[in-house]
Amino acid sequence: MSVALRKQLELKPARHETSFGPFKLLHALPWLILAAAMRVIAFGGGAVALPAIIVADISVLLAFFATAQQSIEAAGGQSSLGELTFGEQLRLSFSILWRIALVMIVAALGSAAAGYGAALHLMAGLDGMAFDQFTHPGRFWSAWIAALVLLMIVRAERDDGKIAIFPAIGEFARRGLWLGAAVIVLGLVNVALAYGQEAVRSAIWNFWQTSSATQFTKNLIYFCFIFSFAMLRLWITLTILTLGLKQSYVRAD
């Protein structure tokens, strides 16, 4: 995949790079931390909100790439995502981001025209791949967006590095039985995770109000809470979608 993507991105080969040293399960963590920081800035509004949202989405995509490589290899497949340099990963994330952004904009506008009150939340489709969405429909929407991103990555490997949204949508339709089932299962899991995360959040809030622990300890617990769920959601997302994609290939043979 790295050779094909380099042809498309017009970047020179470089040494192999990783996102977080030797800890394979934590490759996505630095990008999730950056994404969370940008989300806080974006929630503050103002002129920096849009740039912060863009950086947050790119960070989520970079975390997605890091996790996708591990998930694909764990499922018995092969991926060269880890051979891409940081610059190549950035170019790849931009190529995917603007295409997915167009899909989210069209979906949000269409939903708003149809009278759906939470249409704006559909713009958080990428963000919801790692962080909790605002609504149950949004959680299923993020599952479908994640499936599209995975298909775009997989197709790029066999199509000389070309990133295309419509062929990915078409492939999802062709593999709809297994990938569609995977998206539904993932949406249900996202809903369950939302309830679990809310329960843990409430427990932590009570701990903050009643515990005599130091502020550092409280902050550390909240840090672990936020990013444990983010990494868990990302790993579950890639595991379910990768297995669904694998089954669609196996059953088609």
C-alpha positions in Angstrom: 0.0 0.0 0.0 2.8 2.4 0.8 4.2 2.3 -2.8 0.8 2.9 -4.3 0.0 5.7 -1.9 3.4 7.4 -2.5 2.6 7.4 -6.2 -0.7 9.2 -5.5 0.7 11.5 -2.8 4.0 12.2 -4.6 6.1 11.8 -1.5 9.5 10.2 -1.3 10.0 7.0 0.7 11.4 7.4 4.1 12.1 5.3 7.1 9.4 3.4 8.9 7.7 5.4 11.6 5.4 4.6 14.4 2.9 6.8 16.3 3.8 5.8 19.9 7.0 3.9 20.3 6.8 0.1 20.8 3.5 0.0 22.5 1.3 -1.3 19.8 -2.0 -1.0 21.6 -1.3 2.7 22.4 -0.3 3.9 18.9 -3.5 6.0 18.7 -3.2 7.6 22.1 -1.2 10.7 21.2 -3.6 11.6 18.4 -6.6 11.1 20.6 -5.1 13.4 23.2 -4.6 16.0 20.5 -8.1 15.5 19.2 -9.6 15.9 22.7 -7.7 19.2 23.2 -8.9 20.5 19.9 -12.5 19.5 20.8 -12.2 21.6 24.0 -11.0 24.6 21.9 -13.8 24.1 19.3 -16.5 24.0 22.0 -15.3 27.4 23.1 -16.5 28.8 19.8 -15.0 31.8 18.0 -12.7 32.1 15.0 -10.6 29.2 16.1 -13.5 26.7 16.3 -13.4 25.6 12.7 -9.6 25.1 12.5 -9.8 23.2 15.8 -12.5 20.9 14.4 -10.4 20.2 11.3 -7.3 19.4 13.4 -9.5 17.2 15.7 -10.9 15.2 12.8 -7.4 14.8 11.3 -6.1 13.5 14.6 -9.0 11.0 14.8 -8.1 9.8 11.3 -4.5 9.4 12.3 -5.6 7.4 15.3 -7.8 5.4 13.0 -4.9 4.6 10.7 -2.7 3.4 13.6 -5.5 1.2 14.9 -6.5 -0.1 11.5 -3.1 -1.5 10.8 -3.1 -3.5 14.0 -6.7 -4.6 13.5 -6.2 -5.7 9.9 -3.1 -7.7 10.8 -4.8 -9.2 13.8 -7.6 -10.5 11.4 -5.0 -12.2 9.2 -4.7 -9.4 6.6 -1.8 -7.3 5.5 -1.5 -3.5 5.7 1.4 -1.1 4.9 -0.1 1.8 6.8 2.7 1.6 9.3 5.2 2.2 6.5 3.8 5.6 5.6 5.7 8.6 7.0 4.0 11.2 9.1 3.8 13.5 6.1 2.2 10.7 4.0 -0.3 10.0 6.7 -1.2 13.7 6.9 -1.8 13.8 3.1 -3.9 10.7 3.3 -5.9 12.0 6.1 -6.6 15.3 4.2 -7.6 13.3 1.1 -10.1 11.3 3.2 -11.3 14.2 5.4 -12.6 16.5 2.7 -14.5 13.7 0.9 -16.1 12.5 4.2 -16.8 16.1 5.1 -18.8 16.5 1.9 -20.8 13.4 2.7 -21.5 14.7 6.2 -22.5 18.1 4.9 -25.0 16.6 2.4 -26.4 14.3 5.0 -26.8 17.2 7.6 -28.5 19.5 5.0 -30.7 16.7 3.8 -31.7 15.7 7.3 -32.4 19.3 8.3 -34.6 19.8 5.2 -36.5 16.7 6.2 -37.1 18.2 9.7 -34.6 16.2 11.7 -33.8 18.4 14.7 -30.3 17.0 15.5 -29.1 17.2 11.9 -26.1 19.3 12.9 -24.8 16.4 15.0 -24.3 14.4 11.8 -21.2 16.6 11.2 -19.6 14.8 14.1 -19.5 11.5 12.2 -15.7 11.3 12.2 -15.4 12.5 15.7 -17.8 9.8 16.8 -15.4 7.1 15.7 -13.5 7.6 18.9 -15.5 9.9 21.1 -19.2 9.5 22.1 -21.7 10.9 19.7 -24.6 13.1 20.9 -27.5 11.0 19.7 -28.3 7.3 19.1 -28.8 7.9 15.3 -25.4 9.7 15.4 -23.8 6.6 16.9 -25.0 4.5 14.0 -24.0 7.3 11.6 -20.4 7.3 12.9 -20.3 3.5 12.5 -21.2 3.9 8.8 -18.7 6.7 8.4 -16.0 4.5 9.9 -16.9 1.7 7.4 -16.5 4.2 4.5 -13.1 5.3 5.8 -11.9 1.7 6.1 -13.1 0.9 2.6 -11.3 4.0 1.2 -8.1 2.8 2.8 -8.5 -0.7 1.6 -9.4 0.4 -1.9 -6.4 2.7 -2.0 -4.1 -0.3 -1.6 -5.3 -2.0 -4.7 -6.1 1.1 -6.8 -2.7 2.7 -7.1 -3.3 4.9 -4.0 -6.4 6.6 -5.4 -8.7 7.9 -2.7 -12.4 8.0 -3.9 -15.6 8.2 -2.0 -18.2 7.0 -4.5 -16.4 3.7 -5.3 -16.2 3.1 -1.5 -19.9 3.7 -1.2 -20.5 1.4 -4.1 -18.4 -1.3 -2.5 -20.2 -0.9 0.7 -23.5 -1.5 -1.2 -22.0 -4.7 -2.8 -20.8 -6.0 0.5 -23.9 -4.7 2.3 -24.9 -8.0 3.8 -21.8 -8.4 6.0 -20.6 -4.8 6.2 -24.2 -3.6 6.8 -24.5 -6.1 9.6 -21.2 -5.0 11.0 -22.4 -1.4 11.0 -25.6 -2.3 12.8 -23.7 -4.3 15.4 -21.2 -1.5 15.8 -24.0 1.1 16.2 -25.6 -1.1 19.0 -22.3 -1.4 20.7 -21.8 2.4 20.5 -25.2 2.9 22.2 -24.2 0.4 24.9 -20.8 2.1 25.3 -22.6 5.5 25.7 -24.6 4.2 28.6 -21.5 2.6 30.2 -19.5 5.8 29.7 -22.3 7.9 31.3 -22.4 5.5 34.3 -18.7 5.8 34.8 -18.8 9.5 34.3 -21.4 9.9 37.0 -19.3 7.7 39.4 -16.2 9.9 38.7 -18.3 13.1 39.3 -19.4 11.7 42.7 -15.8 10.8 43.4 -14.7 14.4 42.6 -17.3 15.9 44.9 -16.7 13.6 47.9 -13.1 12.4 47.7 -10.3 14.0 49.7 -7.8 12.8 47.0 -5.4 15.4 45.5 -6.3 17.3 42.4 -3.6 15.5 40.5 -5.2 12.1 41.4 -8.6 13.3 40.3 -7.3 14.7 37.0 -5.4 11.5 36.4 -8.5 9.4 36.9 -10.5 11.6 34.6 -7.7 11.4 32.0 -7.7 7.7 32.1 -11.5 7.6 31.9 -11.7 9.8 28.7 -8.9 8.1 26.8 -9.7 4.6 27.9 -13.1 4.9 26.4 -11.8 6.6 23.3 -9.3 3.8 22.6 -11.8 1.1 23.5 -14.3 2.6 21.1 -11.7 2.9 18.3 -10.5 -0.7 18.8 -14.1 -2.0 18.9 -14.9 -0.1 15.8 -12.0 -1.4 13.8 -12.4 -5.0 15.1 -16.0 -5.3 14.2 -15.7 -3.6 10.8 -12.5 -5.6 9.9 -14.2 -8.8 10.7 -17.3 -7.8 8.7 -15.1 -6.9 5.7 -13.2 -10.1 6.0 -16.4 -12.2 6.0 -17.7 -10.3 3.0 -14.6 -11.4 1.1 -14.7 -15.0 2.4 -18.4 -15.5 1.7 -18.0 -14.0 -1.8 -15.4 -16.6 -2.8 
